[in-house]
Amino acid sequence: HDGEFRWIQDDGSPRYDSQGNFLGYIGHCLDITELKRAEEELQRFFRLMPDLVCIASTNGHFLKINPAWQATIGYTEQEILSTPFLDFIHSDDRDATMKEVARQVAGGATTQFINRYRCKDGSYKWFEWRATPAVDKTLLFAAARDITERKRAEKEIQILAHAVETT
C-alpha cells in the first residue's frame, strides 16, 4: 500500500472439484523481506573483507569466496569454485591441511594454521588461516591472510643469521 516492494515466499497447491475443474490454490505466504535484507547486508560485508574469506564444504570444495581470492591468487571465481581446494594447496601441505580439516570437524574448535596456495601464474603464496566448522559440521567458515612477505622476511633473517654465525 505504501509502494514498498516486499519479498514474499509463497507455497500453495492447486485445488480441483470432483469433476476436475480448477478451483484455485490453497496455501500460505510469508514475508521474508527482513531475511533478504540481512542476506544482502551479509553479502556486502563479505565483499568488503580485505582478507580471503570463504565457505567450504568439508568434502573439499569452496562454496563461496569473496573477491580478495581472485585478486590474490589470480584465478576467476568460477575456476576457484569448480576446483577442489586441495588442488590449489602445495603438495607438501595437503596432508597437514586435511588433518586440520578433520580435526576441526571432529572437535569443532576454531583454529589457526598455515599452508601454501598455488597462484594462476604458478607461484605459491603463504596463507595463515582461521577457520571454524558450522554447527552441523558440513561446512567450514574460514578467513586467510596472505603472509607471503612475512615468510620471505623470516627466511632472509634466517639466511643473515646463518651468515653471521659462520663468519
C-alpha positions as CSV (number, residue, x, y, z in Angstrom):
1,H,0.0,0.0,0.0
2,D,2.9,2.4,0.6
3,G,4.7,1.5,-2.7
4,E,7.5,-0.5,-1.0
5,F,8.4,-3.8,-2.6
6,R,8.5,-6.9,-0.3
7,W,10.0,-10.3,-0.6
8,I,7.3,-13.0,-0.2
9,Q,7.7,-16.7,-0.1
10,D,4.6,-18.5,-1.0
11,D,3.7,-22.1,-1.0
12,G,0.5,-23.5,-2.4
13,S,-1.3,-26.4,-4.0
14,P,-3.9,-26.4,-6.7
15,R,-7.4,-27.5,-5.7
16,Y,-10.0,-29.1,-8.0
17,D,-13.6,-30.0,-7.6
18,S,-14.9,-33.6,-8.0
19,Q,-15.2,-33.1,-11.8
20,G,-11.6,-32.0,-12.1
21,N,-12.3,-28.3,-12.6
22,F,-9.7,-26.0,-11.2
23,L,-10.9,-24.1,-8.2
24,G,-7.8,-22.2,-7.2
25,Y,-4.9,-22.5,-4.9
26,I,-4.7,-23.1,-1.2
27,G,-1.6,-22.1,0.6
28,H,0.2,-19.5,2.6
29,C,2.6,-16.6,2.1
30,L,5.4,-15.5,4.4
31,D,7.0,-12.0,4.3
32,I,10.8,-12.7,4.1
33,T,11.8,-9.1,3.4
34,E,13.9,-8.7,6.6
35,L,15.7,-12.0,5.9
36,K,16.5,-10.9,2.4
37,R,17.8,-7.5,3.7
38,A,20.0,-9.3,6.2
39,E,21.4,-11.6,3.4
40,E,22.2,-8.5,1.2
41,E,24.0,-6.9,4.1
42,L,26.0,-10.0,4.8
43,Q,26.9,-10.1,1.1
44,R,28.1,-6.5,1.3
45,F,30.2,-7.3,4.3
46,F,31.6,-10.5,2.7
47,R,32.7,-8.5,-0.4
48,L,34.3,-5.7,1.8
49,M,36.7,-8.0,3.6
50,P,40.3,-7.4,2.5
51,D,41.4,-10.9,3.6
52,L,40.4,-14.1,1.8
53,V,37.1,-15.2,3.2
54,C,35.3,-18.4,2.2
55,I,32.7,-21.0,3.0
56,A,33.9,-24.5,2.1
57,S,32.3,-27.9,2.3
58,T,34.1,-30.4,4.5
59,N,34.3,-32.7,1.4
60,G,36.8,-30.4,-0.2
61,H,35.1,-27.7,-2.4
62,F,34.7,-24.0,-2.0
63,L,31.1,-22.9,-2.0
64,K,31.5,-19.2,-1.7
65,I,34.6,-16.9,-1.9
66,N,35.0,-13.1,-1.6
67,P,36.7,-11.0,-4.3
68,A,40.0,-11.0,-2.5
69,W,40.6,-14.5,-3.7
70,Q,40.7,-13.5,-7.3
71,A,42.9,-10.5,-6.6
72,T,45.3,-12.6,-4.5
73,I,45.7,-15.9,-6.5
74,G,44.6,-14.8,-10.0
75,Y,42.0,-17.4,-10.7
76,T,38.5,-16.4,-11.6
77,E,35.7,-17.1,-9.1
78,Q,34.4,-19.9,-11.4
79,E,37.8,-21.5,-11.6
80,I,38.1,-21.5,-7.8
81,L,34.6,-22.7,-7.1
82,S,34.8,-25.5,-9.7
83,T,38.2,-26.9,-8.4
84,P,38.7,-28.9,-5.2
85,F,40.6,-26.8,-2.8
86,L,43.3,-29.4,-2.3
87,D,44.2,-28.8,-6.0
88,F,45.4,-25.3,-5.0
89,I,47.4,-26.4,-1.9
90,H,51.1,-27.1,-2.2
91,S,51.7,-30.9,-2.3
92,D,53.8,-30.7,0.9
93,D,50.9,-29.0,2.8
94,R,48.0,-31.2,1.7
95,D,48.2,-33.9,4.3
96,A,48.5,-31.4,7.2
97,T,45.6,-29.3,5.7
98,M,43.3,-32.3,5.5
99,K,44.3,-33.4,9.1
100,E,43.4,-29.9,10.2
101,V,40.0,-30.0,8.4
102,A,39.3,-33.4,10.1
103,R,40.4,-32.1,13.5
104,Q,38.0,-29.1,13.2
105,V,35.1,-31.3,12.2
106,A,35.8,-33.8,15.0
107,G,36.4,-31.2,17.7
108,G,34.6,-28.2,16.4
109,A,37.4,-25.9,17.6
110,T,38.3,-22.6,15.9
111,T,41.9,-22.9,14.9
112,Q,44.8,-21.3,13.1
113,F,47.1,-22.9,10.6
114,I,49.4,-22.1,7.7
115,N,49.7,-23.5,4.2
116,R,50.7,-22.5,0.7
117,Y,48.3,-21.9,-2.2
118,R,49.2,-22.1,-5.9
119,C,48.5,-18.9,-7.9
120,K,47.5,-18.8,-11.5
121,D,51.0,-17.8,-12.6
122,G,52.4,-21.0,-10.9
123,S,53.9,-19.2,-7.9
124,Y,52.8,-20.1,-4.3
125,K,51.6,-17.8,-1.6
126,W,51.6,-18.5,2.1
127,F,48.3,-18.2,3.9
128,E,47.6,-18.0,7.6
129,W,44.1,-19.4,8.2
130,R,41.5,-19.1,10.9
131,A,38.6,-21.5,10.5
132,T,35.7,-22.9,12.3
133,P,33.1,-25.5,11.4
134,A,29.3,-24.9,11.0
135,V,27.1,-26.3,13.7
136,D,26.2,-29.3,11.6
137,K,30.0,-29.7,10.7
138,T,29.3,-30.0,6.9
139,L,30.8,-26.5,6.2
140,L,33.8,-24.6,7.2
141,F,33.9,-20.8,7.6
142,A,37.4,-19.6,7.1
143,A,39.5,-16.5,6.5
144,A,43.0,-16.4,5.3
145,R,45.6,-13.7,5.3
146,D,48.4,-13.6,2.8
147,I,51.6,-13.8,4.8
148,T,54.0,-14.4,1.9
149,E,56.0,-11.2,2.5
150,R,56.3,-12.1,6.2
151,K,57.6,-15.6,5.3
152,R,60.1,-14.1,2.9
153,A,61.4,-11.7,5.5
154,E,61.7,-14.6,8.0
155,K,63.7,-16.6,5.5
156,E,66.0,-13.6,4.8
157,I,66.6,-13.1,8.6
158,Q,67.5,-16.8,8.9
159,I,69.9,-16.5,6.0
160,L,71.5,-13.4,7.5
161,A,71.7,-15.0,10.9
162,H,73.3,-18.1,9.4
163,A,75.8,-15.9,7.5
164,V,76.7,-14.0,10.8
165,E,77.2,-17.4,12.6
166,T,79.5,-18.7,10.0
167,T,81.7,-15.6,9.9
